[in-house]
Amino acid sequence: MEDYLKEALEIVKAQASVRTMTEDEIISMVKSLAGGIKNIFEPAAGGGEMQEALMDPKKAIKEKSIICLESGKAFKILTRKHLAKFGLTPDQYREKWGYPKKMPLVCKSLQRERRKKMKDMKLWEKRIGKKSAAPAAEGEPVAAKAKPAAAKSTRTRKK
């Protein structure tokens, strides 16, 4: 018996032990699960094209992961190194799959975390503060922060 069929039977068996199922439900569930598992393990049998057609680029970016539309794997960030395996740069990947040019290739939760950190850091306020206070305080901090030279050791080496 094929491995994918064994896996499907195990899943249906577990489901049937939890709730009552009719014979038709069991057969239908085994068929659909076996077909789905077979497509996952054997994409060369046409499952790869079907999977690519089913994968919508807009649905690839999820809350906790982003799915690479080239490999089908889930990541938090699509890195340059990963995309290079397929001969693509991030810009080429965005263009190929129809993403906006400036769109980050990261999951939604990570985008939110980064945005929150940037807002908390308030870099725009620090820059404005530095520009107005920089000329007056520029000479002082250097002298104040200068560390005294370390005293040379007076000990002699033993020979």
C-alpha positions in Angstrom: 0.0 0.0 0.0 1.3 3.5 -0.8 2.6 5.7 2.0 0.2 8.5 1.2 -2.8 6.2 1.5 -1.5 4.8 4.8 -1.2 8.3 6.1 -4.7 9.2 4.9 -6.2 6.1 6.6 -4.5 7.0 9.9 -6.0 10.5 9.8 -9.4 9.2 9.0 -9.1 6.5 11.7 -8.3 9.1 14.3 -11.2 11.3 13.1 -13.6 8.4 13.2 -12.6 7.5 16.8 -13.6 11.0 17.9 -17.0 11.3 16.1 -19.4 9.1 14.3 -19.0 9.0 10.6 -21.0 7.3 7.8 -19.4 5.0 5.3 -19.6 7.6 2.6 -18.0 10.2 4.8 -15.1 7.9 5.5 -14.6 7.0 1.9 -14.8 10.5 0.7 -12.4 11.7 3.4 -9.9 9.0 2.6 -10.0 9.9 -1.1 -9.6 13.6 -0.6 -6.8 13.2 2.0 -4.9 10.6 0.0 -5.1 12.9 -3.1 -3.9 15.9 -1.1 -1.0 14.0 0.5 0.0 12.5 -2.8 0.2 16.0 -4.4 2.4 17.2 -1.5 4.8 14.3 -1.8 4.8 13.9 -5.5 4.6 17.4 -7.1 6.1 16.1 -10.4 2.8 14.4 -11.1 1.2 17.8 -12.0 0.8 18.9 -8.4 3.5 21.6 -8.8 1.7 23.4 -11.5 -1.6 23.1 -9.7 0.0 24.3 -6.4 1.5 27.3 -8.3 -1.9 28.1 -9.8 -3.6 27.9 -6.5 -1.1 30.0 -4.6 -2.3 33.6 -4.7 0.6 36.1 -4.1 -1.7 38.2 -1.9 -2.5 35.2 0.3 1.2 34.3 0.6 1.9 37.0 3.2 0.3 35.9 6.4 0.3 37.0 10.0 3.2 34.7 11.2 4.8 33.7 7.9 5.4 34.6 4.3 5.4 31.8 1.8 8.0 31.8 -0.9 6.1 31.4 -4.2 9.2 29.8 -5.8 9.9 27.1 -3.2 6.6 26.9 -1.4 8.3 27.1 2.0 7.2 29.4 4.8 9.5 32.0 6.4 9.3 35.1 8.6 11.6 37.0 6.1 12.4 36.2 2.4 16.1 36.9 2.3 18.3 37.8 -0.6 20.2 34.5 -0.1 17.1 32.4 -0.4 15.9 34.1 -3.5 19.3 33.8 -5.1 18.8 30.1 -5.1 16.2 30.7 -7.8 18.3 33.3 -9.6 16.2 36.2 -8.4 16.8 39.4 -6.5 14.1 40.8 -4.2 13.1 43.4 -6.8 12.8 40.7 -9.5 10.8 38.5 -7.2 8.4 41.4 -6.4 8.0 42.1 -10.1 7.5 38.5 -11.1 4.7 37.9 -8.5 3.1 41.4 -8.8 4.1 42.9 -5.5 4.6 46.7 -5.1 8.3 47.8 -5.5 8.6 49.1 -1.9 6.8 46.2 -0.2 8.8 44.4 2.4 9.1 40.6 2.0 8.3 39.9 5.7 5.3 38.5 7.6 2.7 41.0 8.9 3.6 40.5 12.6 7.3 41.3 12.0 6.3 44.4 10.0 4.2 45.6 12.9 7.0 45.0 15.4 9.5 46.9 13.3 7.1 49.8 12.7 6.4 50.1 16.5 10.1 50.0 17.3 10.8 52.8 14.8 8.0 54.9 16.2 9.2 54.3 19.7 12.8 55.4 18.8 11.5 58.6 17.3 14.6 59.1 15.2 13.1 62.1 13.4 13.0 64.0 16.8 16.6 63.1 17.7 17.9 64.4 14.3 16.1 67.7 14.8 17.5 68.0 18.3 21.0 67.2 17.2 21.0 69.8 14.4 20.0 72.7 16.8 22.2 71.6 19.7 25.2 70.2 17.8 27.3 73.4 17.3 27.1 74.6 20.9 27.8 71.2 22.5 30.1 69.8 19.9 33.4 70.7 21.7 32.3 69.9 25.2 31.3 66.2 25.0 34.6 65.3 23.4 36.6 66.8 26.3 34.1 65.5 28.9 34.1 62.0 27.5 37.9 61.7 27.1 39.3 59.0 29.3 42.4 59.5 31.3 45.4 57.6 30.0 46.1 54.4 31.8 49.0 54.5 34.1 52.0 52.4 33.0 52.8 49.5 35.3 55.9 50.0 37.4 56.4 46.3 37.9 59.3 44.7 36.3 59.3 41.3 34.7 61.0 38.4 36.4 63.6 36.7 34.3 
